[in-house]
């Protein structure tokens, strides 16, 4: 069976600064049309655990989580919580950004629990 690859984010003029900053391991948010550096700290706003793949590319990742993190600055960011078991994630959990260099082109901001 051929390998199914995960789709990479679509870079547009409106989000290019976000992805370029992520590649430098910086988290930026858009405030009133200007990209500004974010603290990288926040809390889990909501999350879900996927126990069945919705697409073949994610079959080897089951179970995995998808979360919205509310940054200290107020923005919500869809992401994954890493460096902890899915069963230990909870709403309100304090988290901080880490960066996952998935290839030479893309880096994804993810979040880990604050210890």
VOGU-3710 file (C-alpha; in Angstrom, 3 decimals, decimal comma):
1> xxxxxxxxxx> 0,000/0,000/0,000  1,494/3,402/-0,933  2,388/5,805/1,875  -0,135/8,596/2,405  1,529/11,856/3,382  0,070/14,424/5,725  -0,916/17,659/4,065  1,312/20,606/4,886  -0,145/23,998/5,777  -0,918/26,304/2,881
11> xxxxxxxxxx> 1,296/29,382/3,095  -0,386/32,559/1,888  0,575/36,221/1,995  -1,654/36,628/5,041  0,036/33,874/7,120  3,563/33,849/5,687  5,005/35,816/8,640  3,587/33,219/11,081  5,261/30,289/9,299  8,554/32,129/8,807
21> xxxxxxxxxx> 8,671/32,950/12,525  7,849/29,334/13,455  10,797/28,179/11,365  12,983/30,464/13,541  11,331/28,930/16,648  9,425/32,127/17,408  5,688/32,368/17,968  4,004/35,449/16,525  0,386/36,569/16,472  -1,391/39,149/14,391
31> xxxxxxxxxx> -2,539/42,144/16,436  -4,453/44,749/14,456  -2,699/43,824/11,199  0,804/43,707/12,701  2,769/40,545/13,525  4,098/40,682/17,093  6,066/38,181/19,159  3,928/36,173/21,585  4,998/34,939/25,012  4,507/31,305/24,016
41> xxxxxxxxxx> 2,586/30,647/27,237  -1,078/29,865/27,657  -3,548/27,241/28,765  -5,553/24,464/27,166  -8,884/26,006/26,167  -10,402/22,768/24,834  -9,179/19,505/23,308  -10,222/16,169/21,865  -8,554/12,786/21,551  -8,777/11,042/18,178
51> xxxxxxxxxx> -9,061/7,280/18,576  -9,859/6,524/14,934  -8,057/8,053/11,971  -10,158/10,437/9,919  -7,564/10,105/7,133  -5,050/7,310/6,365  -2,091/9,686/6,875  -2,838/9,821/10,621  -3,422/6,073/11,144  -0,019/5,534/12,802
61> xxxxxxxxxx> -0,583/8,432/15,224  -3,727/7,046/16,889  -4,542/8,002/19,583  -3,564/11,662/19,258  -4,864/14,962/20,538  -5,917/18,209/18,923  -6,213/21,201/21,220  -6,976/24,883/21,212  -4,543/26,796/23,381  -5,507/30,245/24,611
71> xxxxxxxxxx> -2,330/32,297/24,674  -1,651/34,818/27,430  -2,237/37,472/24,771  -5,782/36,161/24,218  -5,394/34,475/20,824  -6,527/30,883/20,269  -4,217/28,508/18,411  -5,098/25,002/17,160  -2,242/22,656/17,991  -1,185/19,418/19,675
81> xxxxxxxxxx> -0,178/18,902/23,303  3,113/16,988/23,502  5,397/15,575/26,188  2,502/14,161/28,223  -0,008/11,338/28,035  -3,364/12,168/26,445  -5,090/11,095/29,674  -3,238/13,836/31,566  -4,459/16,749/29,417  -7,125/18,937/30,999
91> xxxxxxxxxx> -8,888/22,211/30,275  -6,998/25,020/31,986  -3,665/23,138/31,893  -0,778/25,654/31,763  1,324/25,070/28,637  4,262/26,577/26,779  5,267/26,468/23,138  7,778/24,020/21,671  8,628/23,695/18,008  8,470/20,559/15,859
101> xxxxxxxxxx> 10,716/20,790/12,791  8,741/18,392/10,609  10,953/18,887/7,550  13,353/21,468/6,137  10,449/23,649/5,089  7,934/23,599/7,962  8,054/23,934/11,707  4,867/23,449/13,721  4,292/25,173/17,039  3,060/22,651/19,599
111> xxxxx> 2,618/22,967/23,335  3,860/21,049/26,368  2,746/21,223/29,986  4,535/23,741/32,180  6,427/21,762/34,819
//
